[in-house]
Amino acid sequence: MLKISNAKAKTWRRCPNAYHYKYIENIEPRKKKPALLKGSMIHEMIDAWRNGEDWEEVLQKYQEEYDKMFIEEKEEYGDIIADMGRVMQGYVNHWGGRDLKYIEVNGSATEHHIEVELIPNRVLFTGVIDRIGVDKKNRVWLTETKSFKKKLPKEDIRMSDLQTVLYYWAAPKCGFPTPDGVMWDYVKTKPPTIPEELKRGGLSKKKNIDTTYETYLAAIEYYELEVSDYADILEDLRSRPNDFYRRVYRPTPDKLIDVLLKDLKETALVIEAVGDKVRTRHLSFDCGWSCNYNSLCQAELQGLDTDYLRSKEYQERRDPDESKEVETEED
């Protein structure tokens, strides 16, 4: 029986040749792109925190991997360990006292594996739900962590987030409560700016500083300054929408689910029929930065020997069930 996930369907629709590399050859890049690595780190640290574990141990694991990198690789990733540590600490400070309660399965509040019959006796829909949260009004929310680089994704991006909507349909069929809607838990991968210390003493009060109330307050305390001297900028920061840690809630219309299920079934049937045969390339201007298999695809287009490239840049997929696969919403 064919198993199809949102990632599998999305890859096929975007480029059957990329589908071939990922699901037929079962390979993936040895090295993650910076945006994907940051997203993976954030997901793992949040999961550890939600499960009552020490998220700093996750960061330490990545520190050990970072220490083994070549100088050129470290330059590509920048100060990623310190940056993601600050991002996560900010997340804990922001949501720690006012978070949702999360449903636990087998002692875990994260990564709930689901499997639902999409087409009887032919196709199974599979996936991994990040978390299922319950608010103070006992409303149930499917929650998905999304990382982004600069600007909070707009509504049209959320409308195209097929995965979370399909989980809304699948969750009750796997024994979970019927969700009241979906919640996107956004985390900016750029840490809040630490205010600059002035030569004459004190901290800069630039109004365009890209930071949070908590970060600025922490800097005041670090330099042992008077909070009252910064009441104006602290009030300004407190009144701003938080563009580093934001949650967006939305009820899911049933009509949207019906349309997406129809589309998914059609994609599944095409994959069932020709998924292991068709290798059409959907070449576009963004292949270079959006596709993990661009170097391999380009080498094949030029008729080059790709054996060495495969062994150097690619490896067997370590997570075939895609439970650790992270989608980022970079602009």
Buried (B, 14 or more C-beta within 10 A) or exposed (E): EBEBBBBBBBBBBBBBBBBBBBBEBEBBBEBBBBBBBBBBBBBBBBBBBBBEEEBBEBBEEBBEEBEEEEEEEBEBBEEBBEBBBBBBBBBBBBBEEEBBEBBBBEEBBBBBEBBBEBBEEEBBBBBBBBBBBBBEEEBBBBBBBBBBBEEBBEEEBBEEBBBBBBBBBBBEEBEBEEBBBBBBBBBBBBBBBBBEBEEEEBBEBEEEBBBBBBBBBBBBEEEEBEEEEBEEBBEBBEEEEBBBBBBBEBEBEEEBBEEBBEBBBEBBBBBBEEBEEBBEBEEEEEBEEBBBBBBBBBBBEEEEEBEEBBEEBBBEBEEEBBEEBBBBBBE
